[in-house]
Amino acid sequence: MPEYWFASIPGDGNRTVAFQNFKAKIASSQNDLSEVAPLPIPEFKIGTLDTLVVLSEDLAKQDAAFEGSVSKLVETLRSLLGSEAPTKLAGCLSVNE
């Protein structure tokens, strides 16, 4: 059964370069058995109250998108496991070990 991971990598300098470096390391260590895709998150610039309001709205949208992705993943796992879902689903869903 495939594993799905959401990873956060440090954005030292250019985020495109950081992503490409991460993708290259994963590909070389997994013999191209993995797929890496970015999850775009807007730049967070804090300044005025208006900017903070816009930022809070963006965070709510990102939270909903991430929650939807995780829910879809759980539903896919549940459908793949079939009748064994109640016993094996908890073992398939782990965060930080």
Rosetta constraint file for C-alpha pairs under 8 A:
AtomPair CA 9 CA 18 HARMONIC 7.59 0.50
AtomPair CA 9 CA 19 HARMONIC 7.76 0.50
AtomPair CA 9 CA 22 HARMONIC 7.79 0.50
AtomPair CA 10 CA 18 HARMONIC 7.43 0.50
AtomPair CA 11 CA 15 HARMONIC 5.16 0.50
AtomPair CA 11 CA 18 HARMONIC 6.04 0.50
AtomPair CA 12 CA 18 HARMONIC 6.69 0.50
AtomPair CA 13 CA 17 HARMONIC 7.97 0.50
AtomPair CA 13 CA 18 HARMONIC 7.73 0.50
AtomPair CA 14 CA 18 HARMONIC 6.42 0.50
AtomPair CA 15 CA 19 HARMONIC 6.06 0.50
AtomPair CA 16 CA 20 HARMONIC 6.18 0.50
AtomPair CA 17 CA 21 HARMONIC 6.13 0.50
AtomPair CA 18 CA 22 HARMONIC 6.21 0.50
AtomPair CA 19 CA 23 HARMONIC 6.06 0.50
AtomPair CA 19 CA 38 HARMONIC 7.56 0.50
AtomPair CA 20 CA 24 HARMONIC 6.05 0.50
AtomPair CA 21 CA 25 HARMONIC 6.26 0.50
AtomPair CA 22 CA 26 HARMONIC 6.24 0.50
AtomPair CA 23 CA 27 HARMONIC 6.05 0.50
AtomPair CA 23 CA 36 HARMONIC 6.11 0.50
AtomPair CA 24 CA 28 HARMONIC 6.10 0.50
AtomPair CA 25 CA 29 HARMONIC 6.15 0.50
AtomPair CA 26 CA 30 HARMONIC 5.98 0.50
AtomPair CA 26 CA 32 HARMONIC 7.95 0.50
AtomPair CA 26 CA 34 HARMONIC 7.28 0.50
AtomPair CA 27 CA 31 HARMONIC 5.82 0.50
AtomPair CA 27 CA 32 HARMONIC 4.78 0.50
AtomPair CA 27 CA 33 HARMONIC 7.24 0.50
AtomPair CA 27 CA 34 HARMONIC 6.53 0.50
AtomPair CA 27 CA 35 HARMONIC 7.93 0.50
AtomPair CA 28 CA 32 HARMONIC 6.75 0.50
AtomPair CA 30 CA 34 HARMONIC 6.42 0.50
AtomPair CA 41 CA 62 HARMONIC 7.26 0.50
AtomPair CA 42 CA 58 HARMONIC 7.72 0.50
AtomPair CA 44 CA 55 HARMONIC 6.97 0.50
AtomPair CA 45 CA 51 HARMONIC 7.47 0.50
AtomPair CA 45 CA 55 HARMONIC 7.97 0.50
AtomPair CA 46 CA 51 HARMONIC 6.20 0.50
AtomPair CA 46 CA 52 HARMONIC 6.20 0.50
AtomPair CA 46 CA 55 HARMONIC 7.95 0.50
AtomPair CA 47 CA 51 HARMONIC 6.08 0.50
AtomPair CA 47 CA 52 HARMONIC 7.15 0.50
AtomPair CA 48 CA 52 HARMONIC 6.43 0.50
AtomPair CA 49 CA 53 HARMONIC 6.26 0.50
AtomPair CA 50 CA 54 HARMONIC 6.29 0.50
AtomPair CA 51 CA 55 HARMONIC 6.02 0.50
AtomPair CA 52 CA 56 HARMONIC 6.14 0.50
AtomPair CA 53 CA 57 HARMONIC 6.37 0.50
AtomPair CA 54 CA 58 HARMONIC 6.24 0.50
AtomPair CA 55 CA 59 HARMONIC 6.16 0.50
AtomPair CA 56 CA 60 HARMONIC 6.31 0.50
AtomPair CA 57 CA 61 HARMONIC 6.44 0.50
AtomPair CA 58 CA 62 HARMONIC 6.20 0.50
AtomPair CA 59 CA 63 HARMONIC 6.00 0.50
AtomPair CA 60 CA 64 HARMONIC 6.21 0.50
AtomPair CA 61 CA 65 HARMONIC 6.19 0.50
AtomPair CA 62 CA 66 HARMONIC 6.08 0.50
AtomPair CA 63 CA 67 HARMONIC 6.00 0.50
AtomPair CA 64 CA 68 HARMONIC 6.01 0.50
AtomPair CA 65 CA 69 HARMONIC 6.26 0.50
AtomPair CA 66 CA 70 HARMONIC 6.28 0.50
AtomPair CA 67 CA 71 HARMONIC 6.07 0.50
AtomPair CA 68 CA 72 HARMONIC 6.06 0.50
AtomPair CA 69 CA 73 HARMONIC 6.22 0.50
AtomPair CA 70 CA 74 HARMONIC 6.26 0.50
AtomPair CA 71 CA 75 HARMONIC 6.20 0.50
AtomPair CA 72 CA 76 HARMONIC 6.13 0.50
AtomPair CA 73 CA 77 HARMONIC 6.22 0.50
AtomPair CA 74 CA 78 HARMONIC 6.08 0.50
AtomPair CA 74 CA 93 HARMONIC 7.85 0.50
AtomPair CA 75 CA 79 HARMONIC 6.18 0.50
AtomPair CA 76 CA 80 HARMONIC 6.16 0.50
AtomPair CA 77 CA 81 HARMONIC 6.09 0.50
AtomPair CA 77 CA 85 HARMONIC 7.96 0.50
AtomPair CA 77 CA 89 HARMONIC 7.24 0.50
AtomPair CA 78 CA 82 HARMONIC 6.36 0.50
AtomPair CA 78 CA 85 HARMONIC 5.42 0.50
AtomPair CA 78 CA 89 HARMONIC 6.67 0.50
AtomPair CA 79 CA 85 HARMONIC 7.69 0.50
AtomPair CA 81 CA 85 HARMONIC 4.96 0.50
AtomPair CA 81 CA 88 HARMONIC 7.52 0.50
AtomPair CA 81 CA 89 HARMONIC 7.59 0.50
AtomPair CA 84 CA 88 HARMONIC 6.03 0.50
AtomPair CA 84 CA 89 HARMONIC 7.88 0.50
AtomPair CA 85 CA 89 HARMONIC 5.16 0.50
AtomPair CA 86 CA 90 HARMONIC 7.48 0.50
AtomPair CA 87 CA 91 HARMONIC 7.84 0.50
AtomPair CA 88 CA 92 HARMONIC 6.47 0.50
AtomPair CA 89 CA 93 HARMONIC 6.39 0.50
AtomPair CA 90 CA 94 HARMONIC 7.46 0.50
